[in-house]
Amino acid sequence: MPELSDTTGYGHFYRSVALMQMLETEFDTLLCLNRKFESKSPFPHRSFLYDVQYPGISEIMGQFDPINDVIVTDGYGVDARFQLKLKEHGFRTVRVDDFGGEVYSDLFINHAPNAKGSDYKSDRSTLLLGADYALLRGEYLKRAEHPAPAVSKPFKKVLLMFGGADPLSLGIKFNQLLGSESQVESVTTLGNYENNAIGNHYYKGNLSAEELIAELESADLVICAASTFFMELCCVGVPCLLVTFGDDQKGIADSSSKLGAAIYLGDMRQDEVDLTSAIARAELEAQTMIDAQKSLIDGKQAERIKKAFHELCA
């Protein structure tokens, strides 16, 4: 059950899609989502659609069996009370989350590179932490097994990605900032757009994983949110400037910066950006960044996740 909305974006949804891909050959899987997003599901015949904002225990008990089924939740609408209710009814549970604290699920997944056990209070849960458990779609994990594109400098082609929602309109902000960078010849902004172009500024939406990988491979520099998209980027290997605009993004931003896998520009809710200096630094550190990115994702994440689920269901 992933979070999916026009305000929080689609990151939680794509993590759930990735998890289904990882498990579907060995488990019967079902994607649960609000009916208004039915068209987003890549599994139309394996989707449980609901009409409420988030399903409650009554909807769950009407559709799932505590003896045989595992409930996976990923979204802000799942509070501790709901997780405990699932446990009281006998369900085995898996929680995907970006924050530390007390854990109530049998399995807990946080794929931020700096996630560590000391961030959590858990007596009986199995913690799957760090990039070894990155929830990435199969196309990205396959791409991780291959070398990164050659670095091209100066950076002429820039790719922007601030999620499907982009609540702070960062796509507009960075398109304007890049207009002052003389070496930049084209800017492609990904998000919830109809495909169109204004001069050398291109806007693209509803791309498949293969199309997103092609966009990453053709970019000299990516500016994006510290989100699952950045983890996908690491499978390819592209110089990157990261921003945050939500507390759930801090873990990926801080750890990636410390590892040298990206340059952190700051929290866009409050920080100002010196983009010219950041681009100059990224050109100097480009190969170091790519090497650090490629070391994060080895393509074997699905095998580790499947092993953990088999142990849970044993």
Backbone hydrogen bonds, N-H to C=O, Kabsch-Sander energy under -0.5 kcal/mol:
donor,donor_aa,acceptor,acceptor_aa,energy
3,E,74,D,-2.1
5,S,9,G,-1.4
9,G,5,S,-1.2
13,F,3,E,-0.6
14,Y,10,Y,-2.4
15,R,11,G,-1.7
16,S,12,H,-1.8
17,V,13,F,-2.3
18,A,14,Y,-2.2
19,L,15,R,-2.2
20,M,16,S,-2.3
21,Q,17,V,-2.3
22,M,18,A,-2.1
23,L,19,L,-1.6
24,E,20,M,-2.2
26,E,23,L,-1.9
27,F,23,L,-1.9
29,T,27,F,-0.6
31,L,46,R,-2.9
32,C,30,L,-0.5
33,L,31,L,-0.5
33,L,48,F,-2.0
35,R,50,Y,-2.7
37,F,34,N,-2.1
38,E,35,R,-2.0
40,K,37,F,-1.8
41,S,37,F,-0.6
41,S,38,E,-1.3
46,R,43,F,-2.0
48,F,31,L,-2.8
49,L,47,S,-0.6
50,Y,33,L,-1.5
60,I,56,G,-2.1
61,M,57,I,-3.2
62,G,58,S,-1.2
63,Q,59,E,-0.6
63,Q,60,I,-1.3
64,F,60,I,-2.7
69,D,65,D,-2.7
71,I,92,R,-2.3
72,V,70,V,-0.5
73,T,94,V,-2.5
74,D,1,M,-2.6
78,V,75,G,-1.2
79,D,77,G,-0.8
83,Q,79,D,-2.0
84,L,80,A,-2.6
85,K,81,R,-2.1
86,L,82,F,-2.0
87,K,83,Q,-1.8
88,E,84,L,-2.5
89,H,85,K,-1.7
90,G,87,K,-1.7
91,F,86,L,-2.2
92,R,69,D,-0.9
94,V,71,I,-2.6
95,R,107,L,-2.3
96,V,73,T,-2.5
97,D,109,I,-2.2
101,G,119,D,-2.2
103,V,121,K,-2.4
106,D,93,T,-1.4
107,L,93,T,-1.8
108,F,126,T,-2.2
109,I,95,R,-2.8
110,N,128,L,-2.0
115,A,112,A,-2.0
119,D,116,K,-2.1
120,Y,117,G,-2.0
121,K,101,G,-2.4
122,S,120,Y,-0.6
126,T,106,D,-3.0
127,L,125,S,-0.6
128,L,108,F,-3.5
128,L,126,T,-0.5
129,L,127,L,-0.7
130,G,110,N,-2.3
133,Y,130,G,-2.1
134,A,131,A,-1.7
136,L,134,A,-1.4
140,Y,137,R,-1.1
141,L,137,R,-1.8
142,K,138,G,-2.4
143,R,139,E,-1.6
144,A,140,Y,-1.9
145,E,142,K,-1.1
146,H,143,R,-1.9
156,K,154,P,-0.6
158,V,156,K,-0.6
158,V,186,S,-2.3
159,L,221,L,-2.7
160,L,188,T,-3.2
161,M,223,I,-1.9
162,F,190,L,-0.7
166,D,162,F,-0.8
169,S,166,D,-2.0
173,K,169,S,-1.7
174,F,170,L,-2.8
175,N,171,G,-1.7
176,Q,172,I,-2.0
177,L,173,K,-2.1
178,L,174,F,-2.6
179,G,175,N,-0.9
180,S,177,L,-1.5
181,E,178,L,-1.6
182,S,180,S,-0.9
184,V,181,E,-1.3
185,E,156,K,-2.2
186,S,156,K,-2.0
187,V,200,N,-2.2
188,T,158,V,-2.6
189,T,202,Y,-3.3
190,L,160,L,-3.0
190,L,188,T,-0.5
191,G,204,K,-1.7
193,Y,191,G,-1.8
196,N,203,Y,-2.0
198,I,201,H,-3.0
201,H,198,I,-1.6
202,Y,187,V,-3.2
202,Y,200,N,-0.6
203,Y,196,N,-3.0
204,K,189,T,-2.5
206,N,191,G,-0.5
212,L,208,S,-2.5
213,I,209,A,-2.4
214,A,210,E,-2.0
215,E,211,E,-2.0
216,L,212,L,-2.4
217,E,213,I,-2.6
218,S,214,A,-1.3
219,A,215,E,-0.6
219,A,216,L,-0.9
220,D,157,K,-2.5
221,L,157,K,-1.5
222,V,239,P,-2.3
223,I,159,L,-2.8
224,C,241,L,-2.1
225,A,161,M,-1.6
226,A,243,V,-2.0
227,S,225,A,-2.0
230,F,227,S,-1.0
231,M,227,S,-1.1
232,E,228,T,-2.2
233,L,229,F,-2.4
234,C,230,F,-1.8
235,C,231,M,-0.7
235,C,232,E,-1.0
236,V,232,E,-0.6
236,V,233,L,-1.4
237,G,233,L,-2.9
241,L,222,V,-2.7
242,L,263,I,-3.0
243,V,224,C,-1.9
244,T,266,G,-1.9
249,Q,246,G,-1.7
250,K,247,D,-1.2
253,A,249,Q,-2.1
254,D,250,K,-3.0
255,S,251,G,-2.2
256,S,252,I,-2.3
257,S,253,A,-1.9
258,K,254,D,-2.2
259,L,255,S,-2.1
260,G,256,S,-0.6
260,G,257,S,-0.8
261,A,256,S,-2.2
262,A,256,S,-1.0
263,I,240,C,-2.0
264,Y,262,A,-0.5
265,L,242,L,-3.4
265,L,263,I,-0.6
266,G,242,L,-0.6
268,M,244,T,-3.1
268,M,266,G,-0.7
270,Q,267,D,-2.1
271,D,267,D,-3.4
275,L,273,V,-0.9
278,A,274,D,-1.9
279,I,275,L,-2.6
280,A,276,T,-2.0
281,R,277,S,-2.3
282,A,278,A,-2.4
283,E,279,I,-2.1
284,L,280,A,-1.5
285,E,281,R,-2.1
286,A,283,E,-0.5
289,M,285,E,-2.5
290,I,286,A,-2.3
291,D,287,Q,-2.5
292,A,288,T,-2.1
293,Q,289,M,-2.5
294,K,290,I,-2.7
295,S,291,D,-1.1
296,L,292,A,-0.6
296,L,293,Q,-1.4
297,I,293,Q,-0.9
298,D,296,L,-0.6
304,R,300,K,-1.5
305,I,301,Q,-2.3
306,K,302,A,-2.7
307,K,303,E,-2.0
308,A,304,R,-1.9
309,F,305,I,-2.1
310,H,306,K,-2.5
311,E,307,K,-2.1
312,L,308,A,-2.0
313,C,309,F,-2.1
314,A,310,H,-0.7
